[in-house]
């Protein structure tokens, strides 16, 4: 299997994990009813009509257009970046970001909101509820930044040459 086909397959795997968990848990869980898994992790089905971490959730209908344009623009940018020479880290980042952006975009287009269900907490302090697409996007961003720093550290222009006194 060539690289492009295997990369497309990996995007589909990331997307599949996201969509299967969202729709499987939508069928299995009741809205806003916690299902504890550990002392710090629970399933908690909710609908996010806002942006990341429910930002803008109280805003009007204009946000759908903004989300759609942003997500579509991100996919175009990722496609462009994919055509350029890149490292393993950047390729992995592009795969994860693509799977995550497409996963949340599918929800937003088909449902008008994103399905979230992973709730990490410490006592009564809760991190914003998220899903696998959010995990893929976060990991993709982290790998992208790591690639930027490793590429910068390796490039000859980033090294300073000192002259002897």
N, C-alpha and C positions, 0 to 999 in steps of 0.2 A: 504494500500500500504506500503510495507516495505521501510526502509530508502534508501537502495541502488537503488531501482527502482524510488523512488521520487527524489533522487539526480540526477540520469540519466535524468529524466524528466526535471528537472531544467536546466541541461546543454543544453538539446535540446531547451528549451524555450529561453535561452540566445543566443544560436546559431541561432535560428529562427528569433529573433528580429534583430540580426546583418545582416543575409543574406536577409531577406525581405526588410529591409530599404535600403540596398545597391542596390539591384536589382530593387526595386520599384523606387528609386530616379534616378537610371541610366536611366530608361525609361522616367521619368518625367522631368528631368533637362537637360540643355545643359552644355557641358563641359566648365569650367572656366567662368561661368556666375553667378554672385552672386544673391541670392534670399534672401533679408533681412527679418528677422523674428522679430528682436528687434533692438535697437540701438547698441547692442553689440554681436548679434548672427545672423549668416546667413548660408544658405545652399550654398555650393560651391563645385560642383562635380569635383573631380580630381583623377588621378591615381597615386599611390605611388609605384614606382618601387624600392624604397630604404627600409631601415629598419624603425624602429620607428622614427617618425618625419622627414622622408625622408633622414635620414642618409644613406650614401653609394649609393645614387640614381644615381650617375654618374659612378659607378664602373662597371666592366665587368660582364659576365654571371656567373662567379664563385659564385656570391653571392646567386643565387637560391639554390645551393647545401648547402651552409652554413645556409641559412634560414631554409631549409627543415630539415637538421640534428638537428639544434637547437630546432625547434618546436617539432619534433618527440621525441627528448631527454627530452624536458620539459614535454610532455605528459606521457612518461614512468615514470619520476620522480613524477609527480602528482598522477599517478596510484599507485606507491609505497607508497607515503605519505598517500593516501586514505586508505590503508590497515592497517595503524597503528592507535592506539587510538588517538583521536583528539577532540578538542573543537568545539563548534558551529562556532566560528570565523574561525577556520582553515578549517572546512568543507565547509563553505560558500566561503572562499578564493579559495579552490580547484575547486568548481563548477564554479565560475566566471572565474578563470584562464583557465580552460578547455574549456569553451564556447568561450572565446576570442581567445585563441590560435588556436582552430579548425576553427573558423570563418575566421581568417586571412590566415590560411594555405589553406583553400578551395580556397580563392581568388588567392593566390600565385600559387597553382598548376593548377587551371583551366584557369586563365587569364594571369599569369605572373606578376601581380601587385596586389596591394590592393586598393579597392575602398574607398576613403575618401570623406567626405561631410560636416562635422560639423566644422564651422569656427567661433571661438570666437575672438573678437577683441575689442580694445579700440582706437577709432579714426583710425589712420593708423598703429597701432601696432597690429599684428596678431599673435595669438598663432598658432603653427603648426596644420594643418587641420587633423581631426581624424574621427573615426567611432565608432559604438557601441562596436565592439570587443576590441578596444583600451580602451574604458571606463571600460569594464569588466576586462581587464588585469590590469589596474591601480587600480581599486577598490580591486581586488583580492590581489595585492601586498600590498596595504595599510592594508587590513584585516590580511594578513599573518604577517606583521610586528607588528600590534597591538596584535596579538595572541602571538608572540614571547615575547613581553614585558609583557603581562599579565601572561603568563606561567612562565617567569623568576621571576616575582614579587611574584608569589604564591609558587614557589618551596622552600622547606626547605633549600636547599643548598645555595640559594641566600641570605638568611638572616644571618647576622653576630650576633654572641652571644657575648655580652660584659661581662667581668668579673667585679665584684665590686672591687674597689681599696682597 
